[in-house]
Every structure is written in structure tokens, then in C-alpha cells.
Amino acid sequence: MPTITLSVPVDLKREMDEEREINWSEVARTAIKLKLSQLKILKSISAKSRLTERDALELGRKINKSLHQRYSQ
């Protein structure tokens, strides 16, 4: 399996180190898979759409912002 390296701020790394039972590699893999899935859906929608690339990107940003607000509450 290929390896990637992520840089995180020192304070975030300290917090991660406090949670020894969490497999942070798996958390990262899951987040990457989710993002790729979202991008695939967005590309599929935009390929069939008459929207411009700019319109599709703006729509994606709005969706991400909405999801962030929903799950932050």
C-alpha cells in the first residue's frame, strides 16, 4: 500500500496523541474516500448539466458549507 505524509499543526498533533485508541490513518483514509465520492457525484452532475464549470464549483462550495453547518451543530 502506498504511503502519504500529512502535515498538521503541533497543537492538533498533541490532541491526536492524547487519543491513542484512534487509528488516525483510518480516519484520514475514510475522509479521503468520502471527499472522492463527493467529487465523483459532483463531476457526474456537472457532466450532464448545462451549468458552467464556475457554476458547478460555486454549487459545490455552497453544498460543502451547508453540510459543514449541519454537522457542526
C-alpha positions as CSV (number, residue, x, y, z in Angstrom):
1,M,0.0,0.0,0.0
2,P,1.4,3.4,-0.9
3,T,2.2,5.9,1.9
4,I,1.4,9.6,2.1
5,T,2.6,12.1,4.7
6,L,0.3,14.7,6.2
7,S,1.4,17.9,7.9
8,V,-0.7,19.0,10.9
9,P,-0.2,21.9,13.3
10,V,1.7,21.0,16.6
11,D,-1.4,21.6,18.8
12,L,-3.5,19.3,16.6
13,K,-0.8,16.5,16.8
14,R,-0.8,16.8,20.6
15,E,-4.6,16.3,20.7
16,M,-4.3,13.4,18.4
17,D,-1.6,11.8,20.5
18,E,-3.9,12.0,23.5
19,E,-6.4,9.8,21.7
20,R,-4.2,6.7,21.5
21,E,-7.2,4.3,20.7
22,I,-8.0,6.2,17.5
23,N,-6.4,4.9,14.2
24,W,-5.7,8.3,12.6
25,S,-4.6,6.6,9.4
26,E,-8.1,5.1,9.1
27,V,-9.7,8.4,9.9
28,A,-7.7,10.0,7.1
29,R,-8.5,7.2,4.6
30,T,-12.2,7.5,5.4
31,A,-12.2,11.3,4.9
32,I,-10.3,11.0,1.6
33,K,-12.7,8.3,0.4
34,L,-15.7,10.5,1.3
35,K,-14.2,13.5,-0.5
36,L,-13.5,11.5,-3.6
37,S,-17.1,10.1,-3.5
38,Q,-18.4,13.7,-3.3
39,L,-16.2,14.8,-6.1
40,K,-17.4,11.9,-8.3
41,I,-21.0,12.8,-7.7
42,L,-20.3,16.5,-8.5
43,K,-18.5,15.6,-11.7
44,S,-21.3,13.3,-12.7
45,I,-23.9,16.0,-12.2
46,S,-21.8,18.7,-13.9
47,A,-21.1,16.4,-16.9
48,K,-24.8,16.2,-17.6
49,S,-25.6,19.8,-16.8
50,R,-25.6,22.9,-18.8
51,L,-24.0,24.7,-15.9
52,T,-20.6,26.2,-16.4
53,E,-17.6,24.9,-14.5
54,R,-17.7,28.1,-12.4
55,D,-21.4,27.5,-11.6
56,A,-20.7,23.9,-10.6
57,L,-17.8,24.9,-8.3
58,E,-20.0,27.5,-6.6
59,L,-22.7,25.0,-6.1
60,G,-20.2,22.6,-4.6
61,R,-18.9,25.2,-2.2
62,K,-22.5,26.0,-1.1
63,I,-23.2,22.3,-0.5
64,N,-20.0,21.9,1.5
65,K,-20.8,25.0,3.5
66,S,-24.3,23.7,4.2
67,L,-23.0,20.3,5.2
68,H,-20.4,21.8,7.5
69,Q,-23.1,24.0,9.2
70,R,-25.4,21.0,9.6
71,Y,-22.8,18.7,11.2
72,S,-21.2,21.4,13.3
73,Q,-24.4,22.0,15.3
